[in-house]
Amino acid sequence: MIGEITEDRVNPRIPLSIGVAAILLCVLFLAGTDTFAGGTLSGFGVKSASQTERVVIGVEGMYCDSCAAGIKAMLKRTPGVIASEVSYQKKEAIVDYDSQKTTQEKIVEAVNNLGYKASVKNKS
């Protein structure tokens, strides 16, 4: 019988297709997430639905690194924001975001809600 366990060994005739099917399921599952090759399987033409954009936001009212760190921490918790760099010297925040999950206006609003005066400078 296939897969039968005897006293000293497992029957070696276990179908190879079981292992291949398990690997294929794992690859297909990971292809549907953003954790595998950036959400893409280039060899299979599977792509992630996210659309990453970048915006430069001018921020008035920052006077130290702590101000910039607070804004960066808030942006990290903002849905749709992927990454940000905030500089109090330049009085700006460069934000990478998923345009299908948030907008430039929502990002500006989040910064304004901290008590700063933010506005879109330009896209980069």
N, C-alpha and C positions, 0 to 999 in steps of 0.2 A: 504494500500500500504506500502511496506517495505521502511523504511527510511523517511516516510512522517512526516512532521512537522505540528503539530496542534497548536492551540493557546497556550496551557499550557505545552506541553511536546513533546519529540521526540518519535516516535514509537519504543518501546524497542525490536522489532524483527529484528534489523539490524544484518545481518549475522556476526558471529564471525570470519568467514574465512577471512574477509577483514583485520581485525587487525592482525591475524596470518600471513597473506601474507605480510603485511607491515613490521612486525618484521623479518620475514625470509629474505626479501630483504635487510634490514639494515645489518643483520649478514653476508650475502653473500658479500655485498659491502665491509664491513670492513675486511672480510677475505682476500680480494684481495689487501689490503693495509698493510703497515708495522706498522700501528698504533694499530692494534688489536692483543694482545697477541704475540707481536714480529713477526707478519706476519704469525702466525700459528693458526689453529684451531685444537688442538691436538685430540679432540674427533672426528673430521671429516677427519683427515689425510691430511689436506691442509697445505702446507709448502711454505714459502717464497723462491724465487729463488736466493736470495743473498747468497754469500759465504764469511763469515767474516774470515779474517786472521790477524795475528799480525806480525809486523816486528820491530826489534830494529835497529835504524839508528845512527851511530856515526856522530857527528857534531863537526867539528873543527872551531874555531873562535868565539865561544860564551864566553863572559867575565862577564856577569851579568844577573840578572833576567829579565831585559828589553829585552835582546837578546832572551832569551828563550820565553818570552811572545810574541814577534814578530813572532817567528817561529810557535808557537802554534796557533796564530791568522791566519797566512797564511795557516796552515794545515787545520784549521776549514773551510776555504773557498775552499779548494781543493776538486774537485769532487771525490767521492768515499771514502773519509776519514770519518770514523765514529767517532773516538775519538783519542786524543793524549795526552801524558804526555811528557813534555820537561824539561830537567834538565841541567843547565849550569855547575853545579858541576860535574856531571857524563859525561858531553859532549855527551849526547845522547837524542834521541827522541824515545819513544815507541808509535807506531802507529797501531791502529786497522783500517782496511780498507776492503771494499767490493772488492774482487778480480775480480768480473765481471765488475766493473766500473773503476778500476785503477790498476796500477802495482807498485811494489816496485821501479822500475826504474823511474816512473813518480813522485813518492813521493820524491825520492832523487833529481831529477831534479828541483822540486819546491823549495826545501831547497837551492840547489846550486844557483838558480836564485836570491836568497836574498843576495848572496855574501859569503855564508858559504861553507865549504868543507864537503859534506855529503857522506856517503857510508854505505851500508848495513853491519851491524855487524853480525846479525843472526836472525833467526825466533825464536819466543818464543811461 
